[in-house]
Amino acid sequence: MRQSLEATDRLVVRKNLEISELNSRLATKDETNAELGEQIDRLESELASREPTQPETSATVRTDLSKVEAADLLNQLKGQRKKTKADLGDMDAVLDLLSQLWRGEAVP
């Protein structure tokens, strides 16, 4: 009987050691999860601060539009739509209409 109690005591001690080890591993994982959560928060705030805060304005678009040549626009259109019937005069008219729209002028 005594041997049985001693064996049971040894088993209880081993199981308590296992429980302690598992609790220690769990605590380490909890700390790691907390650190990862903080790192995620830092990275998200850093990303948010790097994102542009204002969308592109029409003034920026107008500057880009002023660099567009009607011939280049026509070539791009023909590259995308092989059977287009548009010509250089059409592209020039489109550019004029767009620039009037961006300046806020009435379009006929």
C-alpha positions as CSV (number, residue, x, y, z in Angstrom):
1,M,0.0,0.0,0.0
2,R,2.8,2.3,0.9
3,Q,4.5,1.7,-2.5
4,S,1.2,2.5,-4.2
5,L,1.0,5.8,-2.3
6,E,4.6,6.7,-3.1
7,A,3.9,5.9,-6.8
8,T,0.8,8.1,-6.7
9,D,2.8,10.9,-5.0
10,R,5.5,10.7,-7.7
11,L,2.8,10.8,-10.4
12,V,1.2,13.9,-8.7
13,V,4.6,15.6,-8.6
14,R,5.3,14.8,-12.3
15,K,1.8,16.1,-13.3
16,N,2.3,19.2,-11.2
17,L,5.6,19.9,-13.0
18,E,3.9,19.3,-16.3
19,I,1.2,21.7,-15.4
20,S,3.7,24.3,-14.3
21,E,5.6,23.9,-17.6
22,L,2.4,24.3,-19.6
23,N,1.4,27.4,-17.6
24,S,4.8,28.9,-18.2
25,R,4.5,28.2,-22.0
26,L,1.0,29.7,-22.0
27,A,2.2,32.8,-20.3
28,T,5.0,33.1,-22.9
29,K,2.5,32.7,-25.7
30,D,0.2,35.4,-24.1
31,E,3.1,37.8,-23.9
32,T,4.0,37.0,-27.5
33,N,0.4,37.6,-28.6
34,A,0.3,40.9,-26.7
35,E,3.6,42.0,-28.4
36,L,2.3,41.0,-31.8
37,G,-0.9,43.0,-31.2
38,E,1.1,46.1,-30.3
39,Q,3.3,45.6,-33.3
40,I,0.2,45.3,-35.5
41,D,-1.2,48.5,-34.0
42,R,2.1,50.4,-34.7
43,L,2.3,49.1,-38.3
44,E,-1.3,50.1,-38.9
45,S,-0.8,53.6,-37.6
46,E,2.4,53.9,-39.6
47,L,0.6,52.8,-42.7
48,A,-2.3,55.2,-42.1
49,S,0.2,58.1,-41.7
50,R,1.8,57.2,-45.0
51,E,-1.4,57.1,-47.0
52,P,-2.2,60.3,-49.0
53,T,-4.7,62.3,-47.0
54,Q,-6.2,64.2,-50.0
55,P,-7.3,62.8,-53.3
56,E,-5.8,64.1,-56.5
57,T,-7.3,67.6,-57.3
58,S,-8.6,68.7,-60.6
59,A,-5.7,71.2,-60.8
60,T,-3.3,68.3,-60.9
61,V,-5.4,66.6,-63.6
62,R,-5.5,69.9,-65.5
63,T,-1.7,70.1,-65.4
64,D,-1.5,66.5,-66.8
65,L,-4.2,67.3,-69.4
66,S,-2.2,70.3,-70.7
67,K,0.6,67.9,-71.5
68,V,-1.6,65.7,-73.6
69,E,-1.3,66.1,-77.4
70,A,-4.3,65.3,-79.6
71,A,-2.1,63.1,-81.8
72,D,-0.9,61.0,-78.9
73,L,-4.4,60.6,-77.6
74,L,-5.6,59.5,-81.1
75,N,-2.7,57.0,-81.3
76,Q,-3.6,55.6,-77.9
77,L,-7.3,55.3,-78.9
78,K,-6.4,53.6,-82.1
79,G,-4.1,51.2,-80.2
80,Q,-7.0,50.2,-78.0
81,R,-9.8,50.3,-80.5
82,K,-8.5,49.3,-83.9
83,K,-11.6,50.2,-85.9
84,T,-12.2,53.7,-84.4
85,K,-13.4,56.3,-86.8
86,A,-12.1,59.2,-84.7
87,D,-9.6,61.5,-86.3
88,L,-7.2,64.2,-85.1
89,G,-9.8,66.9,-85.2
90,D,-12.1,64.8,-82.9
91,M,-9.3,64.4,-80.4
92,D,-8.6,68.1,-80.4
93,A,-12.3,68.8,-79.8
94,V,-12.4,66.3,-76.9
95,L,-9.4,67.9,-75.3
96,D,-11.0,71.4,-75.7
97,L,-14.2,70.1,-74.1
98,L,-12.4,68.5,-71.2
99,S,-10.3,71.7,-70.5
100,Q,-13.6,73.7,-70.5
101,L,-15.2,71.3,-68.1
102,W,-12.2,71.5,-65.7
103,R,-12.2,75.3,-65.8
104,G,-15.9,75.3,-65.0
105,E,-16.9,76.8,-68.2
106,A,-20.3,76.0,-69.8
107,V,-19.9,73.4,-72.5
108,P,-22.0,74.0,-75.7
